[in-house]
Amino acid sequence: MKAIITTLLALFISLPAMAGDSPAVGDQAPGFNLQDQNGDWHKLEDYRGTWLAVYFYPKDDTPGCTTEACNFRDNIYAFKAIGAEVVGISIDDVESHKKFSDKFKLPFVILADEEGTTAESYGVLRDWKLIQIASRQSFLVNPDGVVVMHYEKVDPDTHTDEVLADLKALMAEQG
């Protein structure tokens, strides 16, 4: 059964977006107010003054999502060392996020966008009426809350390294 779900998710993820437009580079990042895996609330404003990697993913505890989350986990000290934070978002609920976070010892916030409103505001919601998921896309947000990079094509195996390299380059440009 898990193999069938994984195959269907892979098919759905490859289809064109059925959501609105994503914020363009240079736009203010859409705000959010969502609960994390521990039930604590987080707003975009909480991250003002900090570089932020916001990554959307389809489903807790599936192969690609686990790979991506574990790569962020394994590189969390590199993000902290440069003063950046990582936030994962999917439309799974708080309980699912708690199990996923505990199982893989994720040391960063993953937010439950159960209604899909944040995913929709970032243009990453896939809605097929019977199933909704957030597509695997990421955004870098600067300390002023502006989107400075949008990753539409994400390889879970290499994405973390790509984000780290881009963050370092962007920070160097800003002095």
C-alpha positions as CSV (number, residue, x, y, z in Angstrom):
1,M,0.0,0.0,0.0
2,K,2.8,2.4,0.9
3,A,4.4,1.8,-2.5
4,I,1.1,2.7,-4.3
5,I,0.8,5.9,-2.3
6,T,4.4,6.8,-3.0
7,T,3.9,6.2,-6.8
8,L,0.7,8.3,-6.8
9,L,2.5,11.1,-5.0
10,A,5.3,11.0,-7.5
11,L,2.8,11.2,-10.3
12,F,0.9,14.1,-8.7
13,I,4.1,16.0,-7.9
14,S,5.1,15.9,-11.6
15,L,1.8,17.5,-12.7
16,P,1.5,21.2,-13.3
17,A,0.6,23.4,-10.3
18,M,-3.1,23.9,-9.7
19,A,-2.5,26.8,-7.3
20,G,-1.9,30.5,-7.7
21,D,1.3,32.2,-8.6
22,S,4.3,31.9,-6.4
23,P,5.8,35.1,-5.0
24,A,8.4,36.5,-7.4
25,V,12.0,37.1,-6.3
26,G,11.9,40.6,-4.8
27,D,8.4,40.2,-3.4
28,Q,7.6,40.2,0.3
29,A,7.2,36.6,1.4
30,P,3.6,35.7,2.2
31,G,3.0,35.6,5.9
32,F,1.9,32.6,7.9
33,N,0.8,31.7,11.4
34,L,1.0,27.9,11.8
35,Q,1.6,25.3,14.5
36,D,4.8,23.3,14.6
37,Q,5.3,19.6,15.5
38,N,5.1,20.6,19.2
39,G,1.9,22.6,18.9
40,D,3.8,26.0,19.2
41,W,2.7,28.8,16.9
42,H,5.1,30.4,14.4
43,K,4.7,33.5,12.3
44,L,6.9,34.7,9.4
45,E,7.4,37.9,11.5
46,D,9.2,35.7,14.1
47,Y,12.0,35.3,11.7
48,R,12.6,39.0,10.8
49,G,16.2,39.9,11.0
50,T,17.2,36.3,10.1
51,W,17.8,34.5,6.8
52,L,15.2,31.8,6.4
53,A,15.0,28.7,4.2
54,V,11.3,27.8,3.8
55,Y,10.9,24.4,2.2
56,F,7.5,22.9,1.2
57,Y,7.2,19.1,0.9
58,P,4.4,16.7,0.0
59,K,4.0,14.2,2.9
60,D,5.6,13.2,6.1
61,D,7.6,9.9,6.2
62,T,7.7,9.3,2.5
63,P,11.0,8.5,0.8
64,G,11.8,11.9,-0.9
65,C,10.5,13.9,2.0
66,T,12.4,11.9,4.5
67,T,15.6,12.3,2.5
68,E,15.2,16.0,2.2
69,A,14.3,16.5,5.9
70,C,17.2,14.3,7.0
71,N,19.6,16.3,4.8
72,F,18.4,19.5,6.4
73,R,18.9,17.8,9.8
74,D,22.4,16.7,9.0
75,N,23.4,20.2,7.9
76,I,21.5,22.2,10.6
77,Y,24.8,23.3,12.3
78,A,26.0,24.7,8.9
79,F,22.8,26.8,8.7
80,K,23.1,27.9,12.3
81,A,26.8,28.8,11.8
82,I,25.8,31.3,9.1
83,G,22.8,32.7,11.1
84,A,20.1,31.0,9.0
85,E,17.0,29.2,10.1
86,V,15.1,26.3,8.4
87,V,11.4,25.8,8.3
88,G,9.6,22.9,6.6
89,I,5.9,23.1,5.7
90,S,3.4,20.5,4.5
91,I,-0.3,20.1,4.8
92,D,0.0,17.2,7.2
93,D,-1.3,17.8,10.8
94,V,0.6,18.5,14.0
95,E,0.4,14.9,15.1
96,S,1.9,13.6,11.9
97,H,4.6,16.2,12.1
98,K,5.4,15.2,15.7
99,K,5.8,11.5,14.7
100,F,7.9,12.4,11.7
101,S,10.1,14.8,13.7
102,D,10.6,12.4,16.6
103,K,11.3,9.4,14.3
104,F,14.0,11.2,12.4
105,K,15.2,13.6,15.2
106,L,14.5,16.7,13.2
107,P,16.1,19.7,15.0
108,F,14.1,22.4,13.2
109,V,10.5,23.6,12.9
110,I,8.1,21.8,10.6
111,L,4.8,23.6,10.3
112,A,1.3,22.1,9.8
113,D,-0.6,23.9,7.1
114,E,-3.6,21.7,7.4
115,E,-5.9,24.0,5.4
116,G,-3.3,24.5,2.7
117,T,-3.6,28.3,2.9
118,T,0.1,28.9,3.3
119,A,1.0,26.5,0.5
120,E,-1.6,28.2,-1.7
121,S,-0.2,31.7,-0.9
122,Y,3.3,30.4,-2.0
123,G,1.8,28.9,-5.2
124,V,2.8,25.4,-4.3
125,L,-0.6,23.7,-3.4
126,R,-1.7,20.8,-5.6
127,D,-5.4,20.3,-5.3
128,W,-7.1,17.3,-7.0
129,K,-10.2,17.5,-4.9
130,L,-9.6,14.0,-3.4
131,I,-6.1,14.8,-2.3
132,Q,-4.1,18.0,-1.6
133,I,-0.4,18.2,-1.1
134,A,2.3,20.9,-1.2
135,S,4.7,20.4,-4.0
136,R,8.4,20.2,-3.3
137,Q,9.6,23.8,-3.7
138,S,11.6,26.1,-1.5
139,F,12.1,29.8,-0.9
140,L,15.0,31.8,0.6
141,V,13.7,34.8,2.5
142,N,16.1,37.6,3.6
143,P,16.1,39.3,7.0
144,D,13.7,41.9,5.6
145,G,11.1,39.3,4.7
146,V,11.8,39.4,0.9
147,V,11.9,36.4,-1.3
148,V,15.4,36.3,-2.8
149,M,15.4,32.8,-4.3
150,H,12.7,30.3,-5.4
151,Y,13.6,26.7,-6.1
152,E,10.9,25.2,-8.3
153,K,12.8,22.0,-9.1
154,V,14.1,20.3,-6.0
155,D,16.2,17.2,-5.8
156,P,15.9,15.9,-2.2
157,D,19.4,14.4,-2.4
158,T,21.2,17.7,-3.2
159,H,18.9,20.5,-2.2
160,T,20.3,21.2,1.2
161,D,23.8,21.8,-0.2
162,E,22.4,24.0,-3.0
163,V,20.5,26.1,-0.4
164,L,23.6,26.5,1.8
165,A,25.8,27.5,-1.1
166,D,23.2,30.1,-2.2
167,L,22.8,31.5,1.3
168,K,26.5,31.9,1.6
169,A,26.7,33.7,-1.7
170,L,23.8,36.0,-1.0
171,M,25.2,36.9,2.4
172,A,28.6,37.6,0.9
173,E,26.9,39.9,-1.7
174,Q,25.3,41.9,1.1
175,G,28.5,42.2,3.0
